[in-house]
Amino acid sequence: MANTKSAKKRIKVIAKKTLRNRIIKSRTKTAMRRVVEAVGAQDAQAARVALVNAVRTIDKAASGGVYHKNNAARKKSKLTRMVNAISA
C-alpha cells in the first residue's frame, strides 16, 4: 500500500487513466467489429461507412497514446484489406 501522499495521488491518477483507456479500447473494438460484420454480410457500402468510422476511432486512440502508432496502422491496414476484398 502507498505510504506517501504523492504515491496515493499516483494510484488515483493511474486508476482514471486505466478507465479512460479501457473505454477507448472498447469503442475501438466495437468499431472494428462493425466493419468485420459488414464484410461478413458482403455489404460493401456499409463496410466502407464502418471503415471510415473505425479508422477515425483508431487514429484518435493512437494519438491519445492508447495504441502505438504501428499497432494502429496494422489495425487500419487489416480492416482496409478486408473491405477492399469484397469491394473488388
C-alpha positions in Angstrom: 0.0 0.0 0.0 1.2 3.5 -0.7 2.6 5.5 2.2 3.4 8.9 0.7 1.0 11.5 -0.4 2.4 11.5 -3.9 2.1 7.7 -4.2 -1.5 7.9 -3.2 -2.1 10.5 -5.8 -0.4 8.4 -8.5 -2.8 5.5 -7.6 -5.8 7.7 -8.2 -4.3 9.1 -11.5 -3.5 5.6 -12.8 -7.0 4.4 -12.0 -8.5 7.3 -14.0 -6.2 6.7 -17.0 -6.8 3.0 -16.9 -10.6 3.6 -17.0 -10.2 6.1 -19.9 -8.0 3.7 -21.8 -10.5 0.8 -21.3 -13.4 2.9 -22.6 -11.4 4.0 -25.7 -10.2 0.4 -26.4 -13.8 -0.8 -26.1 -15.1 1.8 -28.6 -12.3 0.9 -31.0 -13.0 -2.8 -30.8 -16.7 -2.1 -31.4 -16.0 0.0 -34.4 -13.7 -2.7 -35.8 -16.3 -5.4 -35.1 -18.8 -3.4 -37.2 -16.5 -3.5 -40.1 -15.9 -7.2 -39.8 -19.7 -7.9 -39.6 -20.4 -5.8 -42.7 -17.7 -7.6 -44.6 -19.2 -10.9 -43.4 -22.6 -9.9 -44.7 -21.0 -8.9 -48.1 -22.4 -5.4 -47.7 -19.7 -3.2 -49.4 -21.5 0.1 -48.8 -22.0 -0.5 -45.0 -18.4 -1.8 -44.8 -17.0 1.4 -46.3 -19.0 3.6 -43.9 -18.0 1.4 -40.9 -14.3 1.5 -42.1 -14.3 5.3 -42.1 -15.6 5.4 -38.6 -13.2 2.7 -37.4 -10.2 4.4 -38.9 -11.2 7.7 -37.2 -11.6 5.9 -33.9 -8.3 4.1 -34.2 -6.5 7.3 -35.1 -7.9 9.0 -32.1 -6.9 6.2 -29.8 -3.3 6.2 -31.3 -3.0 10.0 -30.9 -4.1 9.7 -27.3 -1.5 7.1 -26.6 -3.8 4.2 -26.1 -2.3 2.3 -29.1 1.2 2.5 -30.5 1.2 4.1 -34.0 2.4 0.9 -35.6 -0.3 -1.1 -33.9 -2.9 1.4 -35.1 -1.5 1.3 -38.6 -1.7 -2.5 -38.6 -5.3 -2.5 -37.4 -6.3 0.0 -40.1 -4.5 -1.9 -42.8 -6.1 -5.2 -41.9 -9.6 -3.6 -42.0 -8.9 -1.8 -45.3 -7.7 -5.1 -46.9 -10.9 -6.8 -45.8 -13.2 -4.0 -47.2 -11.2 -3.9 -50.5 -11.5 -7.7 -50.9 -15.3 -7.5 -51.0 -15.4 -4.3 -53.0 -13.4 -5.7 -55.9 
